[in-house]
Amino acid sequence: MQVLRLIRAALITGIVGGTLAVPVAASAEDLPSTSVAVSSVMPSPGETITATQTVTNIGGFTLVNAQAAMYALDQSLTDWFQLVSCSGATTNCFVADGQNFRAALGDLPAGESRTVVWTLRVRDDTRTDPFRMRIQLRADNYAFDILDGPRVDIVPGAADIAVTLNASVRSGLVPRITYTVTIKNNGPGAATGVRVLGTVPSNLTYAAGGTCTRVGTTRTANCDVASLDSGASTTRTFAGDAGVLTIGTLQATAARTASSPDDPVATNDKATRTCTALTGLIVRC
């Protein structure tokens, strides 16, 4: 009987004396306060991914000015990712302390959930070591434990360089064919050190004046691009002159010979363009 009186007294003291909200302990069947699903845990520099984070108020009271938060374990998340946008329960997301990402959710009643879809871009100058993503549900009046998210490994970047080739003819006593090489970076990463080798047909004479650089005294020219962002394209030109004895099929080529990072698609690295010399004075493309 004495034991029951002591327990009852302790309960009354706790209720009367307590003025702060105390969270209800979650049972094993309860949802976690937050979870996240990432579209790719092995992204490359320049790649954009999404992270879908769900938060649930498992406390027994309303969270005031609740936020979904995302971190890197013992590191700055901004060393790897740039925050592009967020959607879902909010569009009010921001970089906090220059290191982690937050999304404002407003007040969150007990038992309710919200979902935020983060759009993140891997920095071109990202760190390449792996890291552990961490997530949290926090508010002005309470913060739940920071939980582990997935391990993220940055893999070597890729940039798909696509090459196309067009030709135009300048008529005259010495017809000239000008070849225009279009070099496009299909991404996902930015490219540097791009080189495309243009080759004039064997029955033409290499002509000076293009933006590509002739290789010695050969019929070839290096069409160089120092850097090319994902989605961007640029053009380079080289040319060849017809002679009196030029006749028949004239086939020029342009082929990627170098670029960084690796090009994952080989099928679009080379292009050809065929023209026809009816006589040394009449050339059609």
Protein Blocks (a to p, Z undefined) as FASTA:
>chain_A
ZZmmmmmmmmmmmmmmpmbdcdddddfkbccfbdcddfbfcbcehiacddddddddfbfb
dcehiadddddehiafklmbccfbdchjbfcdcdehhlaccddebjadehiacddddddd
ddfkbcfbdcddddddddfkbccddddddddddddddddddddddddddedjbdcddddd
ddddebjbdcehiacdddddfkbccdehiabdcehjafbdcdddfbacehiacddddddd
ddfklgcjdddddddfbdcdddfbfklmpccdddddfblmlccZZ
